[in-house]
Amino acid sequence: MDTVTMNRRSLLGTFGLSALAVSALPGLLLAAGSRRVERIGVQLYTVRDLLAADPPGTLEAVAKMGYVEVETAGYAGLTPQEFVELLKNAGLNAPSAHVPLTDIESAPERLLEAAASVGHRYLVVPWLDPALRGSTDGYARVADLMNGFGEACAGQGIQLGYHNHDFEFAPIDGVVPYDVLLERCDADLVKFEMDLFWAAKAGADTPAYFRAWPGRFPMCHVKDMTAAGEMVAVGDGRIDFAALFDAGATGGLEHYFVEHDNPEDPLASIRRSFESVEGIRF
């Protein structure tokens, strides 16, 4: 494909590790400022096993910690109508849902019906199969597919989004696939959910993305990283979330979902993360 413009160039250069705190106190997250995250959310993938075993009890435990928003990754074997009743009983709402790209291709109407039942305002593509990642043309095809479904979503008052890992930032023939997605996706039809851990893991300059693409990032995943690159609960690593949240105002951040992909103790992990995010000022 054509050589990309400045917005599509890699932003992984000299500033690549700016998302990491240099502080010798890895748990210190407070920064000067008066803003805070008003509505802290959690991606329920973190507690997926507990949720599958006890949906009402798990949602109640999440709410008791202080969470008010959740992002779903399936409905724990329940129908959307059954699941939303449990959310209501726990005092939670689910503005966003992760939905597989394969379902977008095979059952788009079902996804939109479920979103309407639960009250999702965002549907988010969470991951790409390796077969789609081999070339920039593959990413362009993904972008075109998302544009098409994004238009259908918009017709129902729903916003489509895309969630990154680290592989989108690995250049292919000098082009960063994440930049291809940002450039080719219609700015109104496809927004982005920046996973702050995976972007930092890839060495991406997340604040630079927020500045280069204002308003494209209404959501983020909040999880921390140690100096060794391991995923940990927020507050147990070295990512400077205050700086990221501050820059995220330009990016359009409105929803902050705590997540840990494989915590040893899921409830302890999200409790630690909630307390840490609650204390951040930016």
Buried (B, 14 or more C-beta within 10 A) or exposed (E): BEEBEEEBBBBBEEBBEBBBBEEEEBEBBEBEEEEBBEEBBBBBBBBBEBBEEEBBEBBBBBBEBEBBBBBBBBBBEBEBEEBBEBBEEBEBBBBBBBBBBEBBEEBBEEBBEBBEBBBBBBBBBBBBEEEBBEBBEBBBEBBEBBBBBBBBBBEEEBBBBBBBBBBBBBBBEEBBBBBBBBBBBBEEBBBBBBBBBBBBBBBBBBBBBBEBBEEBBBBBBBBBBBEEEEBBBBBBBBBBBBBBBBBBEBBBBBBBBBBBEEBEEBBEBBBBBBBBBEBBBB
